C-alpha cells in the first residue's frame, strides 16, 4: 500500500455508506478527513527512513486531533470507527517505516 492509496481510501468513505443511524455529519466527516490528510502529508514530509520518534510524534498528533473532533462532535467514534481509524493510522505509519506490533495509538487515544 502507498500513501496515495490511503488518501483515496479513508475510512470515512465506508462510514458514510454504512451510516443508517445518521451519526455522521458533514462537520465530523470533513474534520476527520482533514486530520487524516494532514497525517499522511506529515508522514510524507519525513522522507525515507525517518527516526521512529518522528513517526510516533505524528501519530500522537493525529490521535490527539481525532480526540478533539470526537469530543466536539458528540463522540461519534465508536468501536467500528475506532478499529478503522487504528488500521488506517497503523498502515500509514508502517509505510513511513515504523515497525511495531503494539497499538501505536493507545497512549493518547480517548476514542
Secondary structure as the mmCIF struct_conf table of DSSP 4:
data_model
#
loop_
_struct_conf.conf_type_id
_struct_conf.id
_struct_conf.beg_label_comp_id
_struct_conf.beg_label_asym_id
_struct_conf.beg_label_seq_id
_struct_conf.end_label_comp_id
_struct_conf.end_label_asym_id
_struct_conf.end_label_seq_id
HELX_RH_AL_P HELX_RH_AL_P1 UNK A 3 UNK A 7
TURN_TY1_P TURN_TY1_P1 UNK A 8 UNK A 9
HELX_RH_AL_P HELX_RH_AL_P2 UNK A 11 UNK A 18
BEND BEND1 UNK A 20 UNK A 21
HELX_RH_AL_P HELX_RH_AL_P3 UNK A 26 UNK A 45
TURN_TY1_P TURN_TY1_P2 UNK A 46 UNK A 46
TURN_TY1_P TURN_TY1_P3 UNK A 48 UNK A 49
HELX_RH_AL_P HELX_RH_AL_P4 UNK A 52 UNK A 72
TURN_TY1_P TURN_TY1_P4 UNK A 73 UNK A 74
BEND BEND2 UNK A 75 UNK A 75
HELX_RH_AL_P HELX_RH_AL_P5 UNK A 79 UNK A 96
TURN_TY1_P TURN_TY1_P5 UNK A 97 UNK A 97
BEND BEND3 UNK A 101 UNK A 102
TURN_TY1_P TURN_TY1_P6 UNK A 104 UNK A 108
#
